[in-house]
Amino acid sequence: MIEFVSAGDLAQKFGFAGPNDGFRSFCRQLGIQPIRRNPHFFDPIHVRARLDAAQGLERQNQSGDQERDLVELRRARRAAQRSA
């Protein structure tokens, strides 16, 4: 099930008294946007990604990317074994 964070809960987690103008300005500065068609809820994955970007943290490889890299390494290793 998809879970969203309400604007009030997110504002409190960021240290604001509520979803006031200061909170909305803070979100705009970081590029945090509410979900489409409902300005009272936020996607926690989007919020985390924007916070990581603001702190200069790179996202680690997704499991799919890592698996693809491992498959490519295996294919290269097996090709080298066949040619030897």
C-alpha positions as CSV (number, residue, x, y, z in Angstrom):
1,M,0.0,0.0,0.0
2,I,1.2,3.5,-0.9
3,E,1.6,5.7,2.2
4,F,1.9,9.5,2.1
5,V,2.9,11.9,4.8
6,S,0.5,14.7,5.7
7,A,1.7,18.3,5.5
8,G,1.1,18.7,9.3
9,D,3.2,15.6,10.2
10,L,6.0,16.6,7.8
11,A,6.0,20.2,9.1
12,Q,6.4,18.9,12.7
13,K,9.2,16.6,11.7
14,F,11.0,19.6,10.2
15,G,10.5,21.6,13.4
16,F,7.7,23.9,12.2
17,A,4.5,24.5,14.3
18,G,2.4,23.5,11.3
19,P,2.1,23.7,7.6
20,N,2.4,27.5,7.6
21,D,4.0,29.9,5.1
22,G,7.5,29.2,6.6
23,F,7.1,25.5,6.0
24,R,5.9,25.9,2.5
25,S,8.8,28.3,1.7
26,F,11.2,25.8,3.1
27,C,9.8,23.1,0.9
28,R,10.0,25.3,-2.2
29,Q,13.6,26.1,-1.5
30,L,14.5,22.4,-1.3
31,G,12.2,21.5,-4.3
32,I,9.9,19.4,-2.1
33,Q,6.5,19.3,-3.8
34,P,3.2,17.8,-2.5
35,I,1.6,15.0,-4.4
36,R,-0.3,16.0,-7.5
37,R,-3.9,17.3,-6.9
38,N,-3.5,17.2,-3.1
39,P,-1.4,19.9,-1.5
40,H,-1.9,18.4,2.0
41,F,0.2,15.2,1.4
42,F,3.7,14.4,0.4
43,D,5.5,11.4,-0.9
44,P,8.1,10.3,1.6
45,I,10.4,8.9,-1.1
46,H,10.4,12.2,-2.9
47,V,11.1,14.1,0.3
48,R,14.0,11.8,1.2
49,A,15.5,12.2,-2.3
50,R,15.2,16.0,-2.1
51,L,16.8,16.1,1.3
52,D,19.7,13.9,0.2
53,A,20.2,16.2,-2.9
54,A,20.2,19.3,-0.6
55,Q,22.9,17.7,1.6
56,G,25.0,16.6,-1.4
57,L,24.5,12.9,-0.8
58,E,24.4,10.6,-3.8
59,R,21.8,7.9,-4.0
60,Q,23.3,4.5,-3.7
61,N,22.7,2.1,-6.6
62,Q,19.3,0.7,-6.7
63,S,19.2,-3.1,-6.4
64,G,18.2,-3.4,-10.1
65,D,21.2,-1.3,-11.2
66,Q,23.5,-3.4,-9.0
67,E,22.2,-6.7,-10.4
68,R,22.6,-5.4,-13.9
69,D,26.2,-4.5,-13.2
70,L,26.8,-7.9,-11.8
71,V,25.3,-9.5,-14.9
72,E,27.5,-7.4,-17.1
73,L,30.6,-8.4,-15.1
74,R,29.7,-12.1,-15.4
75,R,29.2,-11.8,-19.1
76,A,32.5,-10.2,-19.6
77,R,34.2,-12.8,-17.4
78,R,32.6,-15.7,-19.3
79,A,33.5,-14.1,-22.7
80,A,37.1,-13.8,-21.6
81,Q,37.1,-17.5,-20.5
82,R,35.7,-18.6,-23.9
83,S,38.3,-16.7,-25.8
84,A,41.2,-18.0,-23.7
